[in-house]
């Protein structure tokens, strides 16, 4: 059952991001902005204190690698922090 059909039956207010087409538009807009900034990185003079900062798209690549690292680290932490599904249910 589509989300539109569910909302029709319950008189729920629909927001603009409830429509999957609008979500796709937002995602594509972010992709365009990121690609534009990625390309723009080659058109200005950099003044970083470290030589690695002069590499083309260093901050984009660094941010991507760190983001992936955070996800993998959180996935690893989940192995020992996760509680059982019925953790908060009272024992009977």
PyMOL commands that set and color helices and strands:
alter all, ss='L'
color gray80, all
select helices_A, chain A and resi 3-10+16-18+20-43+51-54+58-81
alter helices_A, ss='H'
color red, helices_A
deselect
rebuild
show_as cartoon
